[in-house]
């Protein structure tokens, strides 16, 4: 029996990062792609940049996941009470974001390095974004899968 009281048909996940331009956007795209209609997923920031980073869009397109229509938004603009799982993907958001799970929800923290901080050639930066994408795919997706399986028990 699903735990969520607001969305009994499927869990609702929020991915939070500071700028909501890269890591949380990549995570949202990967989760949406991996779980399809079994999970509703959103991403937001504690201090959103207002744009999805073009390199994040590019490296996701390389694997067939389209995030160019995503929006960088503040978590306050979302129905926070509806989330069954809140995942922070950067230490700053984990420390400074006052989001707490609702009575029926949970919180998870899995930090990833910010590829936006990498400097160098365009290819060096692109490789950093790819590495972040792959880390999110290899670490976060299995954690979400385990959580979703447990949610449906």
N, C-alpha and C positions, 0 to 999 in steps of 0.2 A: 504494500500500500504506500503510495507516495506520501512524503512528509509534508510537502508544501500545502498550505491551506488556501492560498490564493490561486494556485495553478495546479489543480490535482491531475490534469492530463499530462503534464510534462514539467520538468524543472526549469527554472529561470536562473541564469548565471550572469553575473556582472564581473567584468575584468577591469581592474582599475590600475592606472599608472599616473604619473604626474601630468605629462603633457597630452596624453591620449593621441599621440601622433605616430607611434611606432610599435612598441612592444605590445601594448594592449590591443591595438588594431590588428597586428599580426595574429595574436592569440584569438581574437574574435573571429577572424577569417578562418583560421585552422579549425577551431571548435565547430563553427557553423558548417564547414565543409565535411568534417569527420562525423558529426552527429546528425546532420540534416534536420528533419523536423522533430527529432526526439528531444531536442533541447532548444530553448530560446536563449540566445546569448546577446549581450550588449557589452560595449566598452565605454569607458568614460575616464575623465581625468580629474585630479584635484586642482589643477591649474592648466586647463586645456590650451593647447597652442592655437587652436582654431582651424588647423589643417592636418590632413593625413600626409605624412612625409612621402614625397614622390619615390624615394628609394624603397620604402616599405611596399608601396603599390607595385613597383617593378619586380621586386623579388618574390612577391606573392603571385604575380602574373606568371612568373617562370614556372611555377608548379600548378598552374591552372586555377588559382583561387583569386577571384576578383574582389578587391576592396576599394576600388576607386570611387565608389558611390558612398562609402562610409563617411561619417561626419565626426569631427573632433568635438566632444561635448563635455560639459561638466556633469559630475554625478548628481548634483542637485536638480538637474533637469530631467531626471529619470525617476520612475516610481520605486524608490528604494525599498519600500515595504514589501514589494512583490518578489524580491530576490531570495532564492533558496540557497544560493552560494555566492559569496563575494570573494573574488580572488585578486590579491594585490600582486603585481609582477615587478614592482620596484620597491626598494627599501624606503625611499622618501614617501611614497604613498602609504606604505604600511605604517610608518611612524606618524605621519601628519594628516592622514585622511580620517576624519571622525566617523566614517561609516562603521556601523556595527551590524552584525546580522540581526534580523528580526527574530522573534520568538521561535519561529519554525525554520530559520535559516542557519547557515554555517559560514565560517570564514576560513580562508586558506591563503597562505603567503608563500609564493615561489618566485624569488627574485631572479632577474636576468640583467646582464650588463646592457647598458644603453648604447646601441650602435651609432647614435647621433653624435656621441662624444669622440668617435674615431676620426682621426685626421689623416690626410694623405691623399693619394691619387683617387680618382673616381672608382677604380677597380678595387682599391684597398677598402674604401668605404662600402662598396657593394658587397664585398666578401664579408665584412662585419655584419651587414644586414642579413646575409644568407646564414651566417653562423648563428645569429640570434633566432632566426626563423627555425633552423634545425634544432636548436636547443629547446625552444618552446614545443616543437613537435615531439621531441624525444622525451621531455620531462613533464611538461604540463598536460599533454593529451592523455598519457596513461593515468595520471592522477585524476583528471576529470572523468575518464572512463570508469575508474574504480568508484568514484563518488556517485556517478550516475547509476551504475549497477546497484549500489547500496541504496540509493534513493528509491529505485523501483522495487526493492525487496518487500 
